[in-house]
Amino acid sequence: MGADTLATGDIVVVGAGIVGLCTAWELRKRGFDVVVVEQRFPGYGASGRNAGAIWLQTRRAGTELALAKAGNEKYKEFLREFGDVFDYRNQGGLFFFENDEQGRILEDYVSDRRAAGLDITMISREEALKQSSILPDTAIGAVFCADDAQIDGVQFVNALAAACVRAGIRKFENTSVLSTLRQGDTVIGVRSVRGEIHASGVVWATGAWSTNLRAEGIDVPIETARVGQMLTQPVDTRANAIMHGPRGVYGCGALTDLQTYDPTIFAIPNGAMLARPDAAAATLSVGYDDSIAQNRGGSMFIGNSLDGRGSLNPHISINATNAMVSTTLDRYQSLADYGVTGLWAGLGSETSDHLPIVDRADGSYINVGHAWGVASGPICGQVMAEVIAGEDSGFAGALKMNRQTLTIDTDQSS
């Protein structure tokens, strides 16, 4: 090992979020000597800045839903492996509605979801309150899916990072990667701020930062976005279902693909209809994927604002903050005196067909594009390891970078 060599192994995984750590874990299970390198600390990016929701009901039938189901099963495997150290909860998910038109379309949604094999039904407001004590005052009914689940993302990342180290994986934090190391056309590792890491394979599991791979000649077809959330002081410590609302359904492909879906019915209502007239205007200035969840301590996660597309700026905007605060006050006027204890944004990335990319690219491997990575991350870690090990994989073909459903926006800024 040379004086400027930090480590040597079979595979170096760049990124210590859910995707990167699950990839490292699966590779180690297959006997690879693995090194993980992370620019800050495990879960620094989107993996540590989310409510941990594992949505199945909103995923499109086919590969999307199959991945989410498989991801949920992987968490059950981790639960058996580690014990209950990451607060896995299978309390189900509510998709509530606030007017009759939304309810009628959601009836079609329920039929479609049942055909896809999910345990899902339409329920009344009274029944929904039994699933979540924090159901918004504005909800008049809901769809309940018993298959949806939740984890504590930070606890999971920390538990998996510790397990990786116990398994013999070397992990370097606060170690930004500067470039790929090549010998001719062959990738032989990476160059970091602390020295070179030599390996016969490099896996990029760098989320939104994967846009920087263009400097390496790898044009990854993803778009970045800043996803904001607000955290309140504890409200209710009962175990509640995760919730999705109708004021922004960006991440609900199973709904928006329906022939009966009407975007005007799921748009933000006119300001005059709200207790706080600024709620509509504030939310319209940013994208919104309407979700509400709680952690074990009873604090509410409220979001998700979507803005800053094409940027790697992680700082939440005033408009995004106003959107979450105003919408919450409209729904929960009784919570007006409760404190906001956290406000943050995570940098997410997505592909044009909403599926991750797990493939070989220009001598390296990439595991990126996880817009719903809490669900897809664990199973795609397995898929990446299967690809590297030369094993058969039921998902690898659908996640290749050259698939026909994937397009590249050549005008996207990085």
C-alpha positions in Angstrom: 0.0 0.0 0.0 1.5 3.3 -1.1 2.0 6.3 1.1 -1.1 8.0 -0.4 -3.2 4.9 -0.4 -6.0 5.0 2.2 -7.4 1.5 1.7 -7.5 -1.4 -0.7 -10.4 -3.8 -1.3 -12.5 -5.7 -3.8 -15.3 -3.0 -4.1 -15.5 0.6 -2.9 -19.0 1.9 -2.4 -19.3 5.7 -2.6 -22.1 6.9 -0.4 -23.4 5.8 3.0 -27.1 6.3 2.8 -29.7 3.5 2.7 -28.7 2.6 -0.9 -25.0 2.6 -0.4 -25.0 0.7 3.0 -27.5 -1.9 1.7 -25.2 -2.4 -1.3 -22.2 -2.8 0.9 -24.0 -5.2 3.2 -25.2 -7.4 0.3 -21.7 -7.5 -1.2 -20.1 -8.5 2.1 -22.7 -11.3 2.4 -21.3 -12.6 -0.9 -17.7 -12.6 0.3 -16.5 -9.3 -1.1 -13.9 -7.1 0.7 -15.8 -3.8 0.8 -14.8 -0.3 1.6 -17.5 2.4 2.1 -16.5 6.1 1.7 -18.9 9.0 2.7 -18.5 12.7 2.2 -20.0 13.5 5.7 -21.6 10.8 7.8 -24.0 7.9 7.3 -27.5 9.2 6.4 -26.2 12.8 5.7 -28.3 13.1 2.6 -31.9 12.2 1.9 -31.7 8.9 3.9 -31.5 10.8 7.1 -34.0 13.5 6.2 -37.4 11.8 5.7 -40.3 10.3 7.7 -39.3 6.7 6.8 -42.5 6.0 5.0 -42.7 2.8 3.0 -45.5 3.4 0.6 -46.8 0.5 -1.4 -50.3 1.7 -2.3 -49.0 4.7 -4.3 -46.6 2.7 -6.5 -47.5 1.8 -10.1 -48.4 -1.8 -10.8 -45.4 -3.7 -12.3 -41.8 -3.2 -11.5 -42.4 -0.1 -9.3 -44.8 -1.9 -6.9 -42.8 -5.2 -7.0 -39.7 -3.3 -5.9 -41.5 -1.6 -3.1 -42.9 -4.9 -1.9 -39.5 -6.5 -2.1 -38.0 -3.6 -0.2 -40.5 -3.9 2.6 -39.6 -7.6 2.8 -35.9 -6.7 3.1 -36.7 -4.6 6.2 -38.4 -7.6 7.7 -35.1 -9.5 7.1 -33.1 -6.7 8.8 -35.6 -6.8 11.7 -34.8 -10.5 12.2 -31.1 -9.9 11.7 -30.7 -6.8 14.0 -33.8 -6.9 16.2 -36.2 -3.9 16.7 -33.5 -1.2 16.5 -35.0 0.9 13.7 -38.6 1.2 14.7 -40.2 -0.8 11.9 -44.0 -0.3 12.1 -46.5 -2.0 9.8 -49.4 0.3 10.8 -50.7 0.7 7.2 -51.3 3.9 5.3 -54.2 6.3 4.9 -54.9 8.3 1.8 -57.4 10.8 3.0 -59.7 13.0 0.9 -61.3 16.4 1.6 -64.2 16.5 -0.9 -66.6 14.1 -2.6 -65.0 14.4 -6.0 -61.7 13.2 -4.7 -63.5 10.4 -3.0 -65.1 9.2 -6.2 -61.7 9.1 -8.0 -60.2 7.3 -5.0 -62.8 4.6 -5.4 -61.3 3.8 -8.8 -57.9 3.9 -7.2 -59.0 1.3 -4.6 -60.2 -1.0 -7.4 -56.9 -0.6 -9.3 -54.9 -1.3 -6.1 -56.9 -4.4 -5.2 -56.2 -5.7 -8.7 -52.5 -5.2 -8.1 -52.8 -7.4 -5.0 -52.9 -4.9 -2.2 -55.0 -5.1 1.0 -56.8 -1.9 0.6 -60.3 -0.5 1.2 -62.3 2.8 1.3 -63.3 3.8 4.9 -65.3 6.5 6.6 -63.8 9.4 8.6 -64.8 7.6 11.8 -63.0 4.4 10.7 -60.0 6.5 9.6 -59.7 8.0 13.1 -59.2 4.5 14.5 -56.1 4.2 12.2 -54.7 7.6 13.0 -55.6 9.9 15.9 -54.0 12.8 14.0 -56.3 12.6 10.9 -56.7 16.2 9.7 -59.9 18.1 10.7 -60.5 18.6 6.9 -60.6 14.9 6.0 -64.0 13.4 5.3 -62.9 9.9 4.5 -59.9 7.9 3.5 -58.4 4.9 1.7 -56.6 2.5 4.0 -53.9 0.1 2.8 -52.7 -2.4 5.4 -49.5 -3.1 3.5 -47.9 0.3 4.0 -45.2 0.6 6.7 -42.7 2.9 8.3 -39.2 2.9 9.7 -37.0 5.4 11.5 -34.5 6.2 8.7 -31.8 7.6 11.0 -32.0 4.6 13.3 -31.9 2.2 10.3 -28.9 3.8 8.8 -27.0 3.9 12.1 -27.9 0.2 12.8 -26.8 -0.9 9.3 -23.6 1.1 9.4 -22.7 -0.5 12.7 -23.5 -4.0 11.4 -21.4 -3.3 8.3 -18.4 -2.5 10.5 -19.0 -5.6 12.6 -19.1 -7.7 9.4 -15.6 -6.4 8.4 -16.6 -3.5 6.1 -14.2 -0.6 6.4 -16.0 2.8 6.5 -14.5 6.2 6.0 -16.5 9.3 7.0 -15.8 12.9 6.2 -14.0 11.7 3.1 -15.2 13.3 -0.1 -14.3 11.5 -3.3 -12.6 13.7 -5.9 -12.4 11.4 -8.9 -12.2 7.9 -10.3 -8.9 6.2 -10.6 -8.2 4.6 -13.9 -5.4 2.6 -15.5 -6.1 3.0 -19.2 -9.8 2.3 -19.6 -10.0 0.2 -16.4 -11.4 1.6 -13.2 -9.0 0.8 -10.3 -10.6 2.8 -7.5 -11.2 6.4 -6.4 -9.2 9.4 -5.3 -10.5 11.0 -2.1 -9.4 14.0 0.0 -7.6 11.5 2.4 -5.9 9.4 -0.2 -6.5 6.8 -2.9 -8.8 3.8 -2.4 -7.9 0.9 -4.7 -10.5 -1.6 -5.7 -11.5 -3.6 -8.8 -15.0 -2.2 -8.7 -16.5 1.1 -7.8 -20.2 1.6 -6.9 -21.6 5.1 -7.0 -24.6 5.3 -4.6 -24.4 9.1 -4.3 -28.1 10.1 -4.8 -28.5 13.6 -6.0 -24.7 14.1 -6.1 -24.6 11.6 -8.9 -25.1 14.5 -11.3 -21.4 15.2 -10.6 -20.5 12.0 -12.4 -20.9 13.9 -15.7 -17.3 15.2 -15.0 -16.3 11.5 -15.2 -18.0 11.1 -18.5 -21.1 9.3 -17.0 -24.2 11.2 -18.0 -26.7 9.8 -15.4 -30.2 10.6 -16.5 -31.6 11.9 -13.2 -33.1 15.2 -12.1 -32.5 16.6 -8.6 -35.0 18.3 -6.3 -35.0 19.7 -2.8 -37.5 17.8 -0.7 -38.6 19.8 2.4 -40.2 18.6 5.7 -41.3 20.1 8.9 -41.1 18.4 12.3 -43.4 19.4 15.2 -43.2 18.9 19.0 -44.9 15.7 20.1 -48.6 15.6 19.5 -49.8 12.1 20.2 -47.6 9.0 21.0 -50.1 6.4 19.8 -48.9 4.3 16.8 -50.6 5.8 13.8 -50.8 5.0 10.1 -48.7 7.1 7.7 -50.9 9.4 5.7 -51.1 11.0 2.3 -53.4 13.8 1.4 -54.9 15.3 -1.7 -53.1 18.6 -1.9 -50.3 17.5 -4.1 -50.0 13.9 -5.4 -46.7 14.2 -7.3 -45.4 10.9 -6.0 -48.6 8.9 -6.4 -48.2 7.3 -9.8 -50.8 4.7 -9.2 -53.4 7.5 -8.8 -52.2 9.9 -11.5 -52.1 7.1 -14.1 -55.8 6.4 -13.7 -58.0 7.4 -16.6 -60.4 9.1 -14.2 -57.7 11.1 -12.5 -58.3 14.9 -12.8 -55.4 17.1 -11.6 -57.7 20.0 -11.0 -59.6 18.0 -8.3 -56.3 17.2 -6.5 -55.0 20.7 -6.8 -54.6 23.2 -3.9 -58.0 24.7 -3.2 -58.7 28.4 -3.8 -57.4 30.5 -1.0 -60.9 31.7 -0.1 -61.8 28.2 0.9 -59.1 28.0 3.5 -58.9 29.2 7.0 -55.5 30.7 6.1 -55.8 32.3 2.6 -52.1 32.3 2.1 -52.0 28.4 2.2 -53.0 28.1 -1.5 -50.7 30.7 -2.8 -47.8 29.5 -0.7 -48.2 25.9 -1.8 -48.7 26.7 -5.5 -45.3 28.5 -5.5 -43.6 25.1 -4.9 -44.3 21.5 -5.8 -46.0 19.5 -3.0 -46.4 15.8 -2.3 -48.9 15.9 0.6 -47.8 13.6 3.4 -48.1 13.4 7.2 -46.4 10.9 9.5 -45.2 10.6 13.1 -42.1 9.2 14.8 -42.3 7.0 17.9 -42.1 10.0 20.1 -45.3 11.5 18.6 -43.7 14.3 16.6 -45.3 15.0 13.2 -43.4 14.9 9.9 -45.3 17.3 7.6 -44.4 17.8 3.9 -43.2 17.3 1.3 -42.3 20.5 -0.4 -40.6 20.1 -3.8 -38.4 22.9 -5.3 -34.8 23.7 -6.3 -34.9 21.4 -9.3 -31.6 20.8 -11.0 -29.8 22.2 -8.0 -27.6 20.7 -5.2 -28.5 23.5 -2.8 -29.9 21.8 0.4 -31.2 24.9 2.1 -35.0 25.0 2.5 -36.7 28.0 1.0 -39.1 30.5 2.6 -41.8 29.5 0.1 -41.5 25.8 1.0 -41.6 26.7 4.7 -44.7 28.8 4.2 -46.4 26.0 2.2 -46.0 23.5 5.0 -46.9 25.8 7.8 -50.0 27.3 6.1 -51.4 24.0 5.0 -50.9 22.5 8.4 -52.7 25.4 10.2 -55.6 25.1 7.7 -55.9 21.4 8.7 -55.1 21.5 12.4 -56.1 24.9 13.8 -56.0 23.3 17.3 -52.2 22.9 16.8 -51.5 26.6 16.2 -49.7 26.9 19.6 -47.5 23.8 19.0 -43.8 24.4 18.3 -41.9 23.5 15.2 -38.8 21.6 16.3 -37.2 20.9 12.9 -37.2 22.2 9.4 -35.0 20.7 6.8 -34.6 19.6 3.2 -33.0 16.6 1.7 -31.7 16.4 -1.8 -33.5 13.8 -3.8 -33.2 12.5 -7.4 -35.5 10.8 -9.8 -35.6 9.4 -13.3 -38.1 10.1 -16.0 -39.8 6.7 -15.5 -39.7 6.8 -11.7 -37.5 3.7 -11.4 -34.0 3.6 -10.0 -30.9 2.9 -12.2 -28.9 -0.2 -11.1 -26.3 -0.9 -13.7 -22.7 -0.9 -14.9 -21.6 2.4 -16.5 -18.3 3.3 -18.0 -16.3 0.7 -16.0 -18.1 1.6 -12.7 -21.4 0.6 -11.2 -24.3 3.0 -10.4 -27.2 2.6 -8.0 -29.0 5.9 -8.2 -32.3 7.6 -9.0 -34.2 6.5 -5.9 -37.0 9.1 -5.6 -38.7 6.7 -3.1 -35.5 5.2 -1.8 -36.7 4.2 1.7 -38.7 1.5 -0.1 -36.4 0.8 -3.1 -33.0 1.1 -1.4 -32.8 -2.2 0.4 -33.8 -4.4 -2.5 -31.7 -2.4 -5.0 -28.7 -3.0 -2.8 -29.3 -6.6 -3.3 -29.8 -6.2 -7.1 -26.5 -4.3 -7.3 -24.7 -7.0 -5.5 -26.3 -9.7 -7.7 -25.1 -7.8 -10.8 -21.6 -7.5 -9.5 -21.5 -11.1 -8.4 -22.8 -12.3 -11.8 -26.0 -13.8 -10.2 -29.4 -14.0 -11.7 -31.6 -11.0 -10.7 -35.3 -10.7 -11.2 -35.0 -6.9 -11.3 -31.7 -6.0 -13.0 -33.1 -6.0 -16.6 -35.8 -3.5 -15.7 -33.3 -1.1 -14.0 -30.7 -0.8 -16.7 -29.6 2.7 -17.8 -30.3 2.0 -21.4 -33.9 0.9 -20.9 -36.4 2.4 -23.4 -38.6 4.0 -20.8 -35.7 6.2 -19.6 -35.0 9.6 -21.2 -32.2 12.1 -20.7 -32.9 15.8 -20.4 -29.8 17.2 -22.1 -30.8 20.8 -21.0 -30.8 19.9 -17.3 -28.4 21.9 -15.2 -26.2 20.2 -12.7 
